[in-house]
Amino acid sequence: MTDADFDDEVLKSGLPVLVEFTADWCPPCRQLAPVLSAVAEEEADRIRVVQLDVDTDPRTAARYGVLALPTLMVFRAGEPVASMVGARAKRKLLQELADVL
């Protein structure tokens, strides 16, 4: 995911989209990667999961006020509907996503 394709891939998506704002140097982001991969696979019919590197594509992170990493934001119908900061277990993430799916 990049700043250039964010609007088309996220805001115009027919499914809700979970965006992880991440960076290569972020240990909690690396810790969260297998959790997000599992959620993306298991919930593919209900939600898309994408990553945006804030170092290479900083405009979108600034646009949504991302100050800490990892930040997870759920977008539905072009609007952010949930925001979470920090790594978490898969079970906890799925519980938090249940409210917005």
N, C-alpha and C positions, 0 to 999 in steps of 0.2 A: 504494500500500500504506500502511496506517495501523496504529497500535497496536491499534485496535478490530477490524480484520479480519485481523490477522496469524495468529491461531490457525486460523481457518477457511480462509484462503487458502494458508497455508504449511504449518502442522503437519498439517493434515488432507488435504493434496493427494495425489492418487494418483501424481503424478510427483515426482521430485526437484525442489526449488526452489532456485535461486540467488538469494540476496537481496543486493543492494548497499545497504549502509548509506552514505548520501550526504548532502550538504548543498549548497545553492545557491552558497555562497561557496568551495567546494573545487575548485581548478583540476585536480588529478588526477582528480577525479570527472567533470568535464566531458570530460577527455581519454579517459576510459574509456567514456563513453556510446555512441559509435559501435561500439565493440568489443562491448559488451553487446547492442546492437540486432542486430548481425550474428549473434551466437551465438544469441539468442532466435529469430531467423528460421530459421537453418540447423538448429538442434537442437530445434525446437518439439515434435517427437514424443518426445523423450527427457528434456527439462528445461524448466521454466518459469523465466523471469527476471523479477524484480520489483525495485523500488527502494523504500527506506524513508528518508524525510528525517528525520535525527536531530534537527533543530531543531524541527520541527512535531510529531514523534512520538518523544520521547526514551525512553519506558518500555521499548520492545522492545530498543533499543540497550543500555540499562543492564542489562536482564535477561540479555543475552548477553555482557556485558563488552566492548562495542565502545569502544575508546579512540582509534583513529586512523581517518582517512578517506582513501580509501574502504576499507571492509572488506567483503569478499565472504564469505558463508557459504553452504554448501550444506546443505540440510535434506532428509533422506530418512526417511520413516515417522515424522515428528514429532521427529526428533533431528538436531542439527547433526553432520555427518559430515566437514566440511572447512571450513577458514577460511584466507583469504588477505588480506593487507593491501597496498594500493598498486595503482596502475595497471599494466597489463601488456598486451603485444601479444596479439592474438587467438590466434595459434598457441600461445603459452605458456599462455594460459588454457585452451584446449582440451586441451592436454597434462595440465594439472593436473586438469581435470574428468574426464579419461578414467579416473582412479583411482577415482572415486566414482560414475560412471555404470555 
